[in-house]
Amino acid sequence: MRVEVAPALYEWACARAGISPAELGKRAAFKHLGAWIEGERQPTLRQLEGFAQATHASLGYFFLPSPPEERLPLPDLRTLDGRAPARPSVHLLDTVYLCQHRQAWYREQAQHLGASPLDFLGTATTQMPPADAAGGMAQVLGFDLAARKQASTWEEALRLFISNATDAGILVMVSGVVGTNAHRRLDPEEFRGFALADPIAPLVFINGADTKAAQMFTLAHELAHLWLGQSALSAVDPLHPSTAAVERWCDQVAAELLVPAPALRAATQAGEALPSAMSRLAREFKVSTLVVLRRLRDTGTLTPALFEQAWQDEVRRLQAIMARRSSGGSFYNTQSSRVGKRFARAVIASALEGQTPFREAFTLLGVASMGTFNELSHRLGVA
């Protein structure tokens, strides 16, 4: 059985998946892809199913007369040379859809249990001084400078930050892949994170493929969006900042939350070498060296040119460290981060109480067996 497909759909699917037709055509299963595109022959249904799977596209798309126009279901505040990116990748789209599905489940479950809207969401406006907004956030999140002193390192402070945001009622998910598919890595150059505003189930997603040093600022930035009561997709790139006023405001709030300007000025030592200052201030404020660099630029200690060079050097250093440490780690710790502990505990409790079928719970949690479910339950202290 041959299936007639509009040739433009093949090229659309390849571009959407970030793979060229020539590259995909090297696979034996798609050796006739060039002929399909030229309209010289048609695939069998099984071949088309394989092509849809390879390009992460729904089979139904290939029965359309022309490529569909896919739009992100949240405001896209990323910019590239002053323009929004032309097309979101399939990995980004599927991650947003997955998080929306989880958020919808959690919202319904929370409402069933009588949850009330969180009172701090939507309490800020972009007319509010960033320092004032940051102060209010620090109070709600319990993440001011005094609270951070209990952390021994900035990595521990990042875990505290995520934990406190979770305790405040926010779903925080950190992952560098789509779902649990290690072959579908997310690209930090495409996006750093996004926020899905909701009065009962607010959600922040952080691109875990980014360096941990950058993740702290991304979390603070996306939380600022929630304080505005707005959903947003962000790039959070200090070298190529967004032209959107709301993004600049969220950057300023995140910076003030992590390293308040008055405290930084008081801690800065005249004549200190930059490497020494970065290390010392990172220890003092319990933030990453990348956050320190941002704030030294913001307060005028570093010129834009010096900042750009120092930033690029530090990113390369941190990426090298990240590559050496990429040994996989514990599946249960990784999966708890990917779905968020608040969400995971809610799903597990619902399944154990018989409210959610185990099959659905497995899908929501990204696990494949009862043994894995039970172990995850045990590690999260639910069972």
DOMIPA-999527 format. One line per field, with one value per residue (C-alpha): z negated, x, y; chain. Coordinates in nm, 2 decimals. Layout:
BEGIN
pz: [Z; ...]
px: [X; ...]
py: [Y; ...]
kette: [A; ...]
REM end
This chain:
BEGIN
pz: [0.00; 0.11; -0.05; 0.15; -0.05; 0.05; 0.11; -0.09; -0.40; -0.39; -0.39; -0.66; -0.88; -0.84; -0.91; -1.21; -1.35; -1.27; -1.03; -0.66; -0.40; -0.27; -0.61; -0.68; -0.33; -0.42; -0.63; -0.45; -0.55; -0.38; -0.08; 0.15; -0.04; 0.25; 0.49; 0.24; 0.22; 0.60; 0.63; 0.83; 0.60; 0.28; -0.05; -0.19; -0.50; -0.71; -0.55; -0.63; -0.99; -1.02; -0.87; -1.11; -1.40; -1.28; -1.25; -1.58; -1.38; -1.41; -1.13; -1.07; -0.96; -0.64; -0.52; -0.51; -0.18; -0.30; -0.61; -0.92; -1.09; -1.45; -1.71; -2.06; -2.31; -2.52; -2.45; -2.28; -2.43; -2.27; -2.02; -1.78; -1.63; -1.74; -1.59; -1.73; -1.60; -1.29; -1.40; -1.74; -1.72; -1.77; -2.09; -2.23; -2.12; -2.27; -2.60; -2.63; -2.54; -2.80; -3.07; -2.99; -3.02; -3.36; -3.47; -3.37; -3.56; -3.87; -3.86; -3.84; -4.13; -4.34; -4.28; -4.37; -4.70; -4.77; -4.69; -4.69; -4.44; -4.55; -4.67; -4.55; -4.18; -3.97; -4.25; -4.06; -3.76; -3.54; -3.68; -4.02; -4.10; -4.04; -4.39; -4.55; -4.34; -4.43; -4.80; -4.79; -4.61; -4.85; -5.14; -4.99; -4.88; -5.19; -4.97; -5.09; -5.17; -5.53; -5.43; -5.18; -5.44; -5.55; -5.21; -5.19; -4.81; -4.53; -4.40; -4.73; -4.72; -4.38; -4.53; -4.82; -4.57; -4.38; -4.71; -4.85; -4.52; -4.53; -4.89; -4.80; -4.56; -4.23; -4.01; -3.91; -3.64; -3.52; -3.22; -2.94; -2.72; -2.59; -2.85; -2.92; -2.57; -2.60; -2.22; -2.21; -2.38; -2.44; -2.31; -2.55; -2.26; -2.16; -2.50; -2.87; -3.03; -3.04; -3.28; -3.26; -3.48; -3.67; -4.00; -4.14; -3.94; -3.83; -3.66; -3.57; -3.33; -3.33; -3.04; -3.22; -2.92; -3.02; -3.28; -3.64; -3.68; -3.44; -3.57; -3.89; -3.70; -3.47; -3.77; -3.92; -3.58; -3.52; -3.88; -3.80; -3.52; -3.76; -4.00; -3.70; -3.64; -3.29; -3.09; -2.88; -2.69; -2.75; -2.61; -2.92; -2.72; -2.87; -2.55; -2.33; -2.57; -2.45; -2.32; -2.51; -2.80; -3.02; -2.97; -3.07; -3.38; -3.47; -3.42; -3.66; -3.92; -3.90; -3.94; -4.25; -4.40; -4.37; -4.43; -4.56; -4.42; -4.76; -4.91; -4.60; -4.61; -4.97; -4.90; -4.60; -4.67; -4.46; -4.26; -4.31; -4.01; -3.83; -3.88; -4.26; -4.28; -4.09; -4.32; -4.64; -4.56; -4.44; -4.78; -4.97; -4.79; -4.72; -4.35; -4.04; -3.89; -3.59; -3.82; -3.97; -3.62; -3.53; -3.85; -3.81; -3.47; -3.59; -3.86; -3.62; -3.77; -3.43; -3.09; -2.83; -2.64; -2.94; -3.05; -2.72; -2.71; -3.07; -3.02; -2.72; -2.90; -3.20; -3.00; -2.82; -3.16; -3.31; -3.00; -3.02; -3.38; -3.29; -3.02; -3.26; -3.51; -3.26; -3.39; -3.41; -3.79; -3.96; -3.75; -4.05; -4.13; -3.76; -3.72; -4.03; -3.89; -3.55; -3.67; -3.99; -4.34; -4.41; -4.10; -4.14; -4.50; -4.39; -4.11; -4.34; -4.62; -4.37; -4.22; -4.56; -4.67; -4.36; -4.21; -3.91; -3.71; -3.74; -3.37; -3.36; -3.66; -3.48; -3.18; -3.39; -3.58; -3.29; -3.45; -3.28; -3.56; -3.90; -4.05; -3.94; -4.06; -4.40; -4.43; -4.32; -4.58; -4.85; -4.77; -4.77; -5.10; -4.97; -5.03]
px: [0.00; 0.15; 0.06; 0.05; 0.22; 0.27; 0.65; 0.67; 0.58; 0.90; 1.12; 0.90; 0.94; 1.31; 1.36; 1.13; 1.34; 1.67; 1.80; 1.87; 1.70; 2.04; 2.15; 1.83; 1.85; 2.17; 1.97; 1.86; 1.50; 1.49; 1.71; 1.43; 1.36; 1.50; 1.26; 0.97; 1.06; 1.07; 0.74; 0.89; 0.77; 0.56; 0.64; 0.45; 0.25; 0.51; 0.79; 0.59; 0.54; 0.91; 0.98; 0.73; 0.90; 1.25; 1.14; 0.93; 0.62; 0.26; 0.17; -0.15; 0.06; 0.15; -0.21; -0.24; -0.22; 0.06; 0.28; 0.10; 0.20; 0.29; 0.29; 0.43; 0.14; 0.30; 0.46; 0.80; 1.03; 1.35; 1.53; 1.81; 1.96; 1.65; 1.41; 1.22; 1.35; 1.16; 1.06; 1.06; 1.23; 1.02; 1.22; 1.11; 0.75; 0.72; 0.87; 0.62; 0.33; 0.46; 0.48; 0.14; 0.00; 0.16; 0.04; -0.32; -0.31; -0.16; -0.41; -0.71; -0.57; -0.50; -0.85; -1.00; -0.81; -0.94; -0.62; -0.65; -0.48; -0.13; -0.15; 0.19; 0.14; 0.07; 0.15; 0.43; 0.42; 0.70; 0.65; 0.77; 1.13; 1.32; 1.48; 1.14; 1.01; 1.32; 1.28; 0.92; 1.03; 1.31; 1.07; 0.82; 1.09; 1.30; 1.60; 1.76; 2.13; 2.09; 1.91; 2.18; 2.46; 2.36; 2.46; 2.83; 2.85; 2.65; 2.56; 2.40; 2.23; 2.08; 1.93; 1.80; 1.65; 1.47; 1.35; 1.22; 1.04; 0.88; 0.78; 0.61; 0.38; 0.57; 0.63; 1.00; 1.13; 1.49; 1.57; 1.82; 1.62; 1.26; 1.08; 1.33; 1.47; 1.84; 1.87; 1.65; 1.88; 1.75; 1.97; 2.05; 2.12; 1.75; 1.60; 1.71; 1.37; 1.01; 0.73; 0.37; 0.16; -0.13; -0.29; -0.29; -0.02; 0.25; 0.54; 0.90; 1.10; 1.48; 1.69; 1.91; 2.15; 2.27; 2.54; 2.43; 2.60; 2.35; 2.05; 2.03; 1.98; 1.73; 1.52; 1.52; 1.43; 1.14; 1.01; 1.00; 0.76; 0.54; 0.53; 0.40; 0.14; 0.27; 0.38; 0.69; 0.96; 1.30; 1.66; 1.82; 2.13; 2.35; 2.55; 2.24; 1.96; 1.60; 1.46; 1.14; 1.10; 0.95; 1.25; 1.49; 1.28; 1.29; 1.66; 1.70; 1.47; 1.67; 2.00; 1.87; 1.73; 2.06; 2.31; 2.16; 2.35; 2.42; 2.56; 2.78; 2.92; 3.00; 3.18; 3.38; 3.75; 3.93; 4.22; 4.13; 4.21; 3.90; 3.95; 4.00; 3.70; 3.48; 3.57; 3.54; 3.21; 3.06; 3.15; 3.02; 2.68; 2.64; 2.59; 2.77; 3.06; 2.84; 2.60; 2.89; 3.01; 2.66; 2.64; 2.99; 2.89; 2.55; 2.72; 2.98; 3.28; 3.33; 3.31; 3.10; 3.40; 3.58; 3.25; 3.20; 3.55; 3.53; 3.19; 3.29; 3.60; 3.41; 3.14; 3.40; 3.56; 3.23; 3.13; 3.45; 3.38; 3.02; 3.15; 3.39; 3.11; 2.85; 2.85; 2.47; 2.42; 2.13; 1.82; 1.60; 1.76; 1.76; 1.40; 1.30; 1.45; 1.30; 0.94; 0.99; 0.95; 0.62; 0.47; 0.62; 0.49; 0.14; 0.13; 0.26; 0.01; -0.28; -0.19; -0.14; -0.48; -0.65; -0.74; -0.50; -0.45; -0.09; -0.05; -0.13; 0.10; 0.39; 0.34; 0.33; 0.64; 0.84; 0.88; 0.82; 0.76; 0.61; 0.95; 1.08; 0.77; 0.80; 1.17; 1.10; 0.81; 1.05; 1.32; 1.07; 0.93; 0.58; 0.57]
py: [0.00; 0.33; 0.66; 0.98; 1.26; 1.62; 1.66; 1.97; 1.78; 1.57; 1.88; 2.04; 1.74; 1.73; 2.10; 2.07; 1.79; 1.96; 1.70; 1.74; 1.52; 1.42; 1.30; 1.11; 0.96; 0.78; 0.54; 0.23; 0.27; 0.61; 0.56; 0.67; 0.99; 1.20; 1.03; 1.09; 1.46; 1.48; 1.31; 1.03; 0.76; 0.72; 0.54; 0.25; 0.31; 0.13; 0.34; 0.66; 0.55; 0.50; 0.85; 1.01; 0.84; 0.95; 1.31; 1.31; 1.40; 1.27; 1.04; 1.25; 1.55; 1.36; 1.34; 1.72; 1.91; 2.14; 2.18; 2.31; 2.63; 2.54; 2.81; 2.79; 2.79; 3.06; 3.40; 3.37; 3.64; 3.50; 3.72; 3.66; 3.98; 4.16; 3.91; 3.61; 3.27; 3.16; 2.82; 2.63; 2.29; 1.98; 1.91; 2.25; 2.20; 1.85; 1.97; 2.25; 2.02; 1.76; 2.03; 2.16; 1.80; 1.76; 2.10; 2.02; 1.70; 1.86; 2.15; 1.91; 1.70; 2.01; 2.15; 1.81; 1.83; 2.18; 2.38; 2.76; 2.99; 3.10; 3.46; 3.58; 3.51; 3.82; 4.06; 4.24; 4.47; 4.59; 4.94; 4.81; 4.88; 4.55; 4.57; 4.58; 4.29; 4.09; 4.17; 4.03; 3.72; 3.66; 3.68; 3.43; 3.19; 3.21; 3.27; 3.60; 3.63; 3.52; 3.20; 3.12; 3.13; 2.78; 2.65; 2.55; 2.60; 2.77; 2.43; 2.35; 2.70; 2.61; 2.29; 2.50; 2.75; 2.48; 2.32; 2.65; 2.73; 2.38; 2.43; 2.76; 2.57; 2.60; 2.30; 2.31; 2.07; 2.05; 1.84; 1.83; 1.59; 1.55; 1.33; 1.05; 1.02; 1.07; 1.09; 1.40; 1.66; 2.01; 2.29; 2.57; 2.80; 2.77; 2.83; 2.84; 2.79; 2.88; 2.97; 2.85; 3.08; 2.93; 3.04; 2.68; 2.50; 2.75; 2.57; 2.66; 2.45; 2.48; 2.35; 2.10; 2.08; 2.43; 2.46; 2.45; 2.78; 2.93; 2.75; 2.95; 3.28; 3.11; 2.99; 3.34; 3.49; 3.25; 3.30; 3.67; 3.59; 3.41; 3.70; 3.90; 3.63; 3.57; 3.27; 3.31; 3.13; 3.29; 3.27; 3.45; 3.53; 3.81; 3.85; 3.89; 4.02; 4.02; 4.35; 4.28; 4.52; 4.25; 4.03; 4.31; 4.37; 4.00; 4.00; 4.29; 4.13; 3.80; 3.99; 4.18; 3.86; 3.67; 3.95; 4.28; 4.58; 4.75; 4.43; 4.37; 4.73; 4.68; 4.35; 4.47; 4.53; 4.79; 4.65; 4.28; 4.06; 3.94; 3.56; 3.62; 3.85; 3.60; 3.31; 3.51; 3.68; 3.34; 3.20; 3.50; 3.53; 3.15; 3.21; 3.09; 3.28; 3.36; 3.54; 3.73; 3.84; 3.96; 4.17; 4.31; 4.43; 4.57; 4.77; 4.91; 4.73; 4.55; 4.73; 4.55; 4.44; 4.29; 4.13; 3.96; 3.81; 3.70; 3.55; 3.35; 3.22; 3.12; 2.94; 2.74; 2.65; 2.54; 2.34; 2.15; 2.07; 1.97; 1.74; 1.56; 1.51; 1.38; 1.02; 0.99; 0.97; 0.81; 0.75; 0.83; 1.16; 1.25; 1.16; 1.34; 1.66; 1.61; 1.59; 1.79; 1.64; 1.82; 1.68; 1.33; 1.31; 1.41; 1.15; 0.88; 0.96; 0.97; 0.64; 0.47; 0.60; 0.46; 0.80; 0.77; 0.45; 0.32; 0.32; 0.69; 0.75; 0.57; 0.79; 1.11; 1.01; 0.87; 0.52; 0.18; -0.07; -0.12; -0.18; 0.15; 0.32; 0.17; 0.26; 0.62; 0.63; 0.51; 0.76; 1.05; 0.94; 0.87; 0.50]
kette: [A; A; A; A; A; A; A; A; A; A; A; A; A; A; A; A; A; A; A; A; A; A; A; A; A; A; A; A; A; A; A; A; A; A; A; A; A; A; A; A; A; A; A; A; A; A; A; A; A; A; A; A; A; A; A; A; A; A; A; A; A; A; A; A; A; A; A; A; A; A; A; A; A; A; A; A; A; A; A; A; A; A; A; A; A; A; A; A; A; A; A; A; A; A; A; A; A; A; A; A; A; A; A; A; A; A; A; A; A; A; A; A; A; A; A; A; A; A; A; A; A; A; A; A; A; A; A; A; A; A; A; A; A; A; A; A; A; A; A; A; A; A; A; A; A; A; A; A; A; A; A; A; A; A; A; A; A; A; A; A; A; A; A; A; A; A; A; A; A; A; A; A; A; A; A; A; A; A; A; A; A; A; A; A; A; A; A; A; A; A; A; A; A; A; A; A; A; A; A; A; A; A; A; A; A; A; A; A; A; A; A; A; A; A; A; A; A; A; A; A; A; A; A; A; A; A; A; A; A; A; A; A; A; A; A; A; A; A; A; A; A; A; A; A; A; A; A; A; A; A; A; A; A; A; A; A; A; A; A; A; A; A; A; A; A; A; A; A; A; A; A; A; A; A; A; A; A; A; A; A; A; A; A; A; A; A; A; A; A; A; A; A; A; A; A; A; A; A; A; A; A; A; A; A; A; A; A; A; A; A; A; A; A; A; A; A; A; A; A; A; A; A; A; A; A; A; A; A; A; A; A; A; A; A; A; A; A; A; A; A; A; A; A; A; A; A; A; A; A; A; A; A; A; A; A; A; A; A; A; A; A; A; A; A; A; A; A; A; A; A; A; A; A; A; A; A; A; A; A; A; A; A; A]
REM end
